Amino acid sequence: MAQAQQSISGKVTDETGGPLPGATIVVKGSTTGTVSNIDGQYSISAAPGDLVTFTFIGYKSQEVPIANQTVINIQLEPSTESLQEVVVVGYGTQTKKEVTGAVANVKAELIEKAPVSDLGEALQGQVAGVNVQAPSGRPGEASNIQIRGVGSLLGTLEPLYVVDGVPYQGNPNIAPEQIESIDILKDGAAASIYGTRASNGVVLITTKRGKKGKIKVDFNAYAGVQNITSGTPLMNAQQQMYAEEVTLEALGRDPLIFFFSPNALDYDSDFVGDVQNNNAGIQNYSIGITGGTDELAVNFSSNYFNQEGILINSGFDRLSSRLNAQFNKGKFKAFASIALTEENREQEPWSLYEYAIAQNPWQTPLGGVQSEGNDFELPADNPILYSYLSRELNNSDNRKTNSNNIALNLSYEIIDGLSVKVNLGSNQWNYRRDFFRPQYLVYTTGGDYSPTASREDALLNEDYTFTQRNVLENILNYSKAFGKHKLDLTGVASYEKFTSKQIGVGIIGLLSNKTPVLGAGQQSVKPNSYDFTNTLSGLMGRLQYNYDERYLLSGSFRRDGSSNFGPSNVYGDFFGASAGWNISEENFFQSASLLFVDNLKLRVSWAEVGNQSIPAYTYASLIESGVNYIFGTEESLDNGAIQRRYANPNVKWESSVSSNIGIDLSMFQGKVNFTADYYKNDKKDMLLPRVTPPSGGAHHPNAVATYSPIIVNAGNMTNQGIELTLNYKNETGYGLNYGFTGTFTRNRNEITNLNGIERGYANGRPVQSLGPNVDYTTYFAVGYEAGAFFLTEHIGVIKTQEQLVDYRAIEPSAQLGDMMYRDKLTEDTDGDGIMDAGNGKIDENDRVYKGSGQPKFEAGLNFNMAYKNFDFYLQNYISYGASLYNGARLYAHTQGRHLDQYYQWTPQNADSDIPTYRLDSYHNNVRARSDFFLEDGSYWRIRNITLGYSLPGKVTEKLKLTKARIYATGMNPFTFTKYTGYDPEVGGNGISTRGVDQGNYPVARRFIMGIQIQF
């Protein structure tokens, strides 16, 4: 029989006895609830045996069992969890209140909100100062992560990753479901304890640990579809025929469409659609098991992720398992972790998108190609171009990676406060690529064999890479508190060894396309290999001092030795210092009636860190094979080996001098938290590839970029900016929990010195399949961002005879309908030192600065709400001010396929601003150096919309579950941008091709349904 309800009233007060208006009072397990009024008073009905819960943001909740009370007065105690939250700072931990560096923390619950395979993608927009860009949307592709701007012009741009105390060689590619937390060391002082590898910041990853208690199982699964939201607009068959007619008419020629393709009117083929796999599947399954005792706790997690590509012949799957265990007994602590991962990638053919764009729509679609065995009949007006697409789709490009990671941490407290710790780690990464290109013999509809469109012999290449990294760290730590003083001393001696072995073998010709194995090859190709070893040893000392939780000091020194440098520059010394002042702990602040302020802290830091990420043996001369010579009267070919490139024995460390000032503010019992930082990072002695003159002897045709450069320390660069983070959380009287987090980042990157070069190091060709004659678009230039666009400025189409006469003074071959470019003022005609005239031609001197792929600012804005059993999450990301070069649009113009060219200038369309197509992929109208194809890359993306529902407790109890939740997620559902390409998120290689859309694999939109179960 139900218990009779009784009215209960009372008052809710804070730690000082003052009323707490807005406190939530709920009968646990029911929908009965109320909220305290402005005087802290409340009234609620409950029955004997019920539990009444009292909660208020920033305070510890309390539960009171109901007997026969009618009056219950509650005094809530402040919760300082946010300030006492433990932050990993490398070789130790600190509370958030004690941290003096710029350190950001991201918890598992935030990481797991995004249904992605890459932890970088999960971080986009979540942390101020951390820029995350997808290099492409290819399945399994790791994101470019840059902390506080561009870190180097030649070396690696990515931060150092440290997983469970063990440094990694590159991105560890851990399944996000296996991560407990991520701590990001953004400023030099925080990162300087890692010395030579810390100039790009440090990402500390802590994997999930075992939890004390009975065994608990978590099972999560989701599945969904992906699709493409935009693309390059192309002409259909009717429009293409018209465009060809007017183009050839201007040249006095007749179109030959029906001569080569008599059935042209039967087709309106969409070759781009043919190579797309819209509504491609994506699925993920993960299981986590945890449990343990006071002494031993274990966590096992396994994850399977599978993603089909939205372009055909592409996909990715990964199976990853990890076992973690902690053992504590007395003064001894141990942690062990072992992880095994297998990844399989299938990669689409090279330049697939470009070759699809190039095909004329009146041709037979790909599915209509007739074949018999290895013979293919291509009914095309250009069988060579058609076969570039059709034959490449028969290729098989499969890549497999197996990795294992082992970590062991042993710690023993020798005496009170003094402990010794040993970190052991071993990472193995083994890669295999099987690249098979089958025999493909092309015949025309008339039965004629086309050797130039064919692949007469099958090709099979196998490439292998075997790497291993071993780490040993000995750590001594002394921690002591006496009175108001707290002292922490840490000493580290470390040694790391990284070995890599690369092998490539291949054959030409097979017995059959059905026997793609090396042993069936008819002719072998010369094997290639590259082995190298890198060692790194270091000593580090750090002091951390805390006086009365008011004054905080930290200082570190690290000396590293790297085998990447010559004998005179092996060692580098790196210093770091930081200080913090908890102003809110001062008596004058506490007596200023600012009780709503929980904590106000000022932080300052300075440090110098280094970068050793250069190719191995750069300092030493290498003897390389492959230069054979004919000797003797019989002219026998003998093997030869020579020095093919120059070495620089004086190459030394890149260094970065970092300074930072920041404030941390927490208010209203943790409801509001605000962080602001201003930083400046000066990069010095940056490594650059200085090209040697042809007379130097290292100028090899078709391999100038490989052998000619010599690596020198010749550049300086600055990154400076501001970072803002604001979050707010609250709970209403009727049980609605809500909050938002906003981040803002503005970074200004500028190259300040290139050792006498004002503008050079060209890169960023926006198309691939047209070869090396395509213009560069990006440069390193003093006074500008790294990878800035320098392009010729278009000033419209020649529409009148008068314009044509004037422009022919610059370009004698110009015609009506051609694009005009500005002849930059580069000549001083009157000797006054001011450039007042052009040089009468359009050349490299006419390039002008046109922005870069780096945004002027980025912002993230996240909302979350939970009411009863429902939860909602919305993530926004804004990137503003980047310029994007639309390479796909350029390529479509070079092939006369873009929809805009349907409206090109002709005598009948004399007002058009679209230049006339001249049947020349390198014509001035479609030169890559033109800013005509540069677009605004700003965008606002809704990255994640998630709506979830958790089953009520009564239902889960019947099902013998502790939690059951279903949810629906839209990932990248809406993007608002003026960019006309596939996607405005163009990361490229993060520097010289950032912002250069080379027909990149587009980022897809995803719609997901998922379930989470715990028992």
Sequence and secondary structure as in RCSB ss.txt:
>XXXX:A:sequence
MAQAQQSISGKVTDETGGPLPGATIVVKGSTTGTVSNIDGQYSISAAPGDLVTFTFIGYKSQEVPIANQTVINIQ
LEPSTESLQEVVVVGYGTQTKKEVTGAVANVKAELIEKAPVSDLGEALQGQVAGVNVQAPSGRPGEASNIQIRGV
GSLLGTLEPLYVVDGVPYQGNPNIAPEQIESIDILKDGAAASIYGTRASNGVVLITTKRGKKGKIKVDFNAYAGV
QNITSGTPLMNAQQQMYAEEVTLEALGRDPLIFFFSPNALDYDSDFVGDVQNNNAGIQNYSIGITGGTDELAVNF
SSNYFNQEGILINSGFDRLSSRLNAQFNKGKFKAFASIALTEENREQEPWSLYEYAIAQNPWQTPLGGVQSEGND
FELPADNPILYSYLSRELNNSDNRKTNSNNIALNLSYEIIDGLSVKVNLGSNQWNYRRDFFRPQYLVYTTGGDYS
PTASREDALLNEDYTFTQRNVLENILNYSKAFGKHKLDLTGVASYEKFTSKQIGVGIIGLLSNKTPVLGAGQQSV
KPNSYDFTNTLSGLMGRLQYNYDERYLLSGSFRRDGSSNFGPSNVYGDFFGASAGWNISEENFFQSASLLFVDNL
KLRVSWAEVGNQSIPAYTYASLIESGVNYIFGTEESLDNGAIQRRYANPNVKWESSVSSNIGIDLSMFQGKVNFT
ADYYKNDKKDMLLPRVTPPSGGAHHPNAVATYSPIIVNAGNMTNQGIELTLNYKNETGYGLNYGFTGTFTRNRNE
ITNLNGIERGYANGRPVQSLGPNVDYTTYFAVGYEAGAFFLTEHIGVIKTQEQLVDYRAIEPSAQLGDMMYRDKL
TEDTDGDGIMDAGNGKIDENDRVYKGSGQPKFEAGLNFNMAYKNFDFYLQNYISYGASLYNGARLYAHTQGRHLD
QYYQWTPQNADSDIPTYRLDSYHNNVRARSDFFLEDGSYWRIRNITLGYSLPGKVTEKLKLTKARIYATGMNPFT
FTKYTGYDPEVGGNGISTRGVDQGNYPVARRFIMGIQIQF
>XXXX:A:secstr
     EEEEEEEE TTS B TT EEEETTSS EEE  TTSEEEEEE TT EEEEE TTB  EEEE SS SB  EE
  B  HHHH EEE SSSEEETTT  S EEEEEHHHHTTS  S HHHHHTTTSTTEEEE S   TT   EEEESS 
  SSS  S EEEETTEE SS     GGGEEEEEEE SHHHHGGGGGG TT EEEEEE    SEEEEEEEEEEEEE
EE      B  HHHHHHHHHHHHHHTT    HHHH TTGGG    HHHHTB TTEEEEEEEEEEEEE SSEEEEE
EEEEEEEE SBTT EEEEEEEEEEEEEEETTEEEEEEEEEEEEEEE   TTHHHHHHHS TTS  GGG EEETTE
EE   SSHHHHHHHHTGGG EEEEEEEEEEEEEEEEEEEETTEEEEEEEEEEEEEEEEEEEE  BEEE TTS B 
GGG B S EEEEEEEEEEEEEEEEEEEEEEEETTEEEEEEEEEEEEEEEEEEEEEEEEEES TT  SGGGEEEE 
  EEEEEEEEEEEEEEEEEEEETTTEEEEEEEEEEEETTS GGG EEEEEEEEEEEEGGGSHHHHTTT TTEEEE
EEEEEEEEEEE  S TTTTS   EE   EEETTTTEEE  EE  S   TT   EEEEEEEEEEEEEETTTTEEEE
EEEEEEEEEEEEEEEE  GGGS   TT HHHHSEEEEEEEEEEEEEEEEEEEEEEE TTSEEEEEEEEEEEEEEE
EEE TT SEEEEE  S STTGGGS   EEEETTS TTEEEEB EEEE  SHHHHHHHTTT TT  TT EEE    
 B SSSSSS  B  SS SGGG EEEEESS SEEEEEEEEEEETTEEEEEEEEEEES EEEEHHHHHHHHTT BGG
GGG  BTTBTT  S    S TTSGGG TTBGGGEEE  EEEEEEEEEEEE  HHHHHHTT SEEEEEEEEEEEEE
EES  SS S   TTSSTTTTEESS     EEEEEEEEEE 
